[in-house]
């Protein structure tokens, strides 16, 4: 899911690493959603450790990203050029600087307590408490800032999978996590459906190595979860393993729309498609791209500014309205 930067990262598990901060300041006319979209460029397209957007006292927006290597200014500028240009922001100054030495890992661990999303219980190796009874534990290290379950796009996918598990029998035989990143969704699929075989795919070799390491850390054998480097469905292994009973794609709206013609043929006739990484205002365009390929929206789960779309082949019909998500999320069906 991530696009690798040109410099080699340090070991994120080292207690004292040299960190760099990239910041931009946006004018007060920028909306909360627009600021969040700009932050997503750092969190999903770059190898950042953590990101944030904060509205200052003068109503301007501070967008910040932390790296464990010095990012190349030209690369960051190039990635920000298009989303800033859409907002008419052509004179935004990018600042990149080194942070003081501190035990960042210890501080990050302190800010990463266990996270319960439905039955899925996400924790780092620093957590000593036992897993709650009946939970599905997943270990993800605190240094993996994105893909640790804290972002609404990841949370929405985890909730959607559990919705499907409650509604649908039998369990899916094959699950595909396209753009797997840390593989938290692929690993969760194995926990939710223990009999399933899972393929985790990313176009970034570094992400695939992290995914493989996370699978081993969680006791998932290679014959249960296969991690593959592939640009979408270009890889032969990805194509040959299809069709898939569940496909997860937590990437950005633009790539999701472009992927629709390639993805749809690999969804099983009775399959489920979970699309995420979509801002609320982008959901209609993404849904239409897949409707054009013969799929129908089953439900949309909204958490804050983000939407997760669950789709199925159109021949299956509409959602019967049996699930209502968590209280702080909203669900929108095509029948409304």
PEVEN-V90818 format. One record per residue. N is the residue number from 1. SS is DSSP state (H for helix, E for strand, C for the rest). NEAR is the number of other ideal C-beta (glycine too) atoms within 8 Angstrom. Layout:
BEGIN
n->(N | N)
ss->(SS | SS)
near->(NEAR | NEAR)
END
This chain:
BEGIN
n->(1 | 2 | 3 | 4 | 5 | 6 | 7 | 8 | 9 | 10 | 11 | 12 | 13 | 14 | 15 | 16 | 17 | 18 | 19 | 20 | 21 | 22 | 23 | 24 | 25 | 26 | 27 | 28 | 29 | 30 | 31 | 32 | 33 | 34 | 35 | 36 | 37 | 38 | 39 | 40 | 41 | 42 | 43 | 44 | 45 | 46 | 47 | 48 | 49 | 50 | 51 | 52 | 53 | 54 | 55 | 56 | 57 | 58 | 59 | 60 | 61 | 62 | 63 | 64 | 65 | 66 | 67 | 68 | 69 | 70 | 71 | 72 | 73 | 74 | 75 | 76 | 77 | 78 | 79 | 80 | 81 | 82 | 83 | 84 | 85 | 86 | 87 | 88 | 89 | 90 | 91 | 92 | 93 | 94 | 95 | 96 | 97 | 98 | 99 | 100 | 101 | 102 | 103 | 104 | 105 | 106 | 107 | 108 | 109 | 110 | 111 | 112 | 113 | 114 | 115 | 116 | 117 | 118 | 119 | 120 | 121 | 122 | 123 | 124 | 125 | 126 | 127 | 128 | 129 | 130 | 131 | 132 | 133 | 134 | 135 | 136 | 137 | 138 | 139 | 140 | 141 | 142 | 143 | 144 | 145 | 146 | 147 | 148 | 149 | 150 | 151 | 152 | 153 | 154 | 155 | 156 | 157 | 158 | 159 | 160 | 161 | 162 | 163 | 164 | 165 | 166 | 167 | 168 | 169 | 170 | 171 | 172 | 173 | 174 | 175 | 176 | 177 | 178 | 179 | 180 | 181 | 182 | 183 | 184 | 185 | 186 | 187 | 188 | 189 | 190 | 191 | 192 | 193 | 194 | 195 | 196 | 197 | 198 | 199 | 200 | 201 | 202 | 203 | 204 | 205 | 206 | 207 | 208 | 209 | 210 | 211 | 212 | 213 | 214 | 215 | 216 | 217 | 218 | 219 | 220 | 221 | 222 | 223 | 224 | 225 | 226 | 227 | 228 | 229 | 230 | 231 | 232 | 233 | 234 | 235 | 236 | 237 | 238 | 239 | 240 | 241 | 242 | 243 | 244 | 245 | 246 | 247 | 248 | 249 | 250 | 251 | 252 | 253 | 254 | 255 | 256 | 257 | 258 | 259 | 260 | 261 | 262 | 263 | 264 | 265 | 266 | 267 | 268 | 269 | 270 | 271 | 272 | 273 | 274 | 275 | 276 | 277 | 278 | 279 | 280 | 281 | 282 | 283 | 284 | 285 | 286 | 287 | 288 | 289 | 290 | 291 | 292 | 293 | 294 | 295 | 296 | 297 | 298 | 299 | 300 | 301 | 302 | 303 | 304 | 305 | 306 | 307 | 308 | 309 | 310 | 311 | 312 | 313 | 314 | 315 | 316 | 317 | 318 | 319 | 320 | 321 | 322 | 323 | 324 | 325 | 326 | 327 | 328 | 329 | 330 | 331 | 332 | 333 | 334 | 335 | 336)
ss->(C | C | C | C | C | C | C | C | C | C | C | C | C | C | C | C | C | C | C | E | E | E | E | E | E | E | C | C | C | C | C | H | H | H | H | H | H | H | H | H | H | H | H | H | H | C | C | C | C | E | E | E | E | E | E | C | C | C | C | C | E | E | E | E | E | E | E | C | C | C | C | C | H | H | H | H | H | H | H | H | H | H | H | H | H | H | C | C | C | C | C | C | C | C | E | E | E | E | C | C | C | C | C | H | H | H | H | H | H | H | C | C | C | C | E | E | E | C | C | E | E | E | E | C | C | C | C | C | C | C | C | C | C | C | C | E | E | E | E | C | C | C | C | C | C | C | C | C | C | C | C | H | H | H | H | H | H | H | H | H | H | H | H | H | H | H | H | C | C | C | C | C | C | E | E | E | E | E | C | C | C | C | C | H | H | H | H | H | H | H | H | H | C | C | C | C | E | E | E | E | E | E | C | C | H | H | H | H | H | H | H | H | H | H | H | H | H | C | C | C | C | C | C | C | E | E | E | E | E | C | C | C | C | C | C | H | H | H | H | H | H | C | C | E | E | E | E | E | E | E | C | C | H | H | H | H | H | H | H | H | H | H | H | H | C | C | E | E | E | E | E | E | E | E | E | E | E | E | E | H | H | H | H | H | H | H | H | H | H | H | H | C | C | C | E | E | E | E | E | E | E | E | E | C | C | E | E | E | E | E | E | E | E | H | H | H | C | C | C | C | C | C | C | C | C | C | C | C | C | E | E | E | C | C | C | C)
near->(12 | 12 | 8 | 8 | 11 | 5 | 8 | 4 | 10 | 9 | 6 | 12 | 6 | 8 | 6 | 7 | 11 | 8 | 11 | 14 | 13 | 14 | 10 | 12 | 10 | 13 | 7 | 7 | 3 | 11 | 5 | 7 | 10 | 10 | 14 | 11 | 10 | 16 | 13 | 11 | 12 | 13 | 13 | 12 | 10 | 16 | 9 | 13 | 9 | 8 | 13 | 7 | 12 | 7 | 9 | 9 | 3 | 5 | 6 | 10 | 13 | 11 | 15 | 11 | 14 | 13 | 16 | 11 | 11 | 8 | 13 | 9 | 8 | 6 | 11 | 13 | 9 | 7 | 11 | 13 | 8 | 7 | 10 | 11 | 9 | 6 | 9 | 5 | 10 | 6 | 4 | 10 | 6 | 11 | 8 | 10 | 6 | 7 | 10 | 3 | 5 | 7 | 7 | 9 | 13 | 8 | 9 | 12 | 10 | 6 | 7 | 9 | 5 | 8 | 10 | 9 | 9 | 8 | 8 | 15 | 13 | 14 | 11 | 10 | 5 | 6 | 8 | 3 | 4 | 3 | 7 | 7 | 4 | 4 | 10 | 9 | 9 | 14 | 11 | 13 | 9 | 11 | 9 | 11 | 12 | 11 | 13 | 15 | 14 | 7 | 10 | 9 | 12 | 15 | 12 | 15 | 14 | 15 | 15 | 12 | 15 | 12 | 13 | 12 | 10 | 7 | 7 | 6 | 3 | 3 | 9 | 12 | 7 | 15 | 17 | 15 | 14 | 12 | 12 | 16 | 14 | 13 | 17 | 16 | 14 | 18 | 15 | 13 | 15 | 14 | 10 | 11 | 10 | 6 | 5 | 14 | 10 | 15 | 17 | 15 | 16 | 14 | 9 | 11 | 7 | 10 | 13 | 15 | 8 | 12 | 16 | 11 | 8 | 14 | 15 | 8 | 7 | 9 | 5 | 9 | 6 | 7 | 4 | 8 | 15 | 10 | 13 | 11 | 9 | 12 | 5 | 10 | 10 | 6 | 11 | 5 | 10 | 16 | 9 | 6 | 10 | 10 | 10 | 15 | 12 | 16 | 14 | 15 | 14 | 13 | 12 | 10 | 11 | 6 | 9 | 15 | 10 | 6 | 13 | 12 | 6 | 9 | 16 | 11 | 7 | 13 | 13 | 8 | 6 | 7 | 14 | 14 | 15 | 16 | 13 | 16 | 14 | 16 | 12 | 10 | 6 | 10 | 12 | 7 | 9 | 14 | 12 | 8 | 11 | 15 | 11 | 7 | 10 | 7 | 13 | 12 | 12 | 10 | 11 | 13 | 15 | 12 | 10 | 5 | 8 | 14 | 13 | 17 | 15 | 16 | 12 | 12 | 11 | 8 | 5 | 7 | 4 | 8 | 9 | 4 | 6 | 5 | 9 | 3 | 10 | 6 | 4 | 4 | 11 | 6 | 11 | 7 | 12 | 7 | 6 | 4)
END
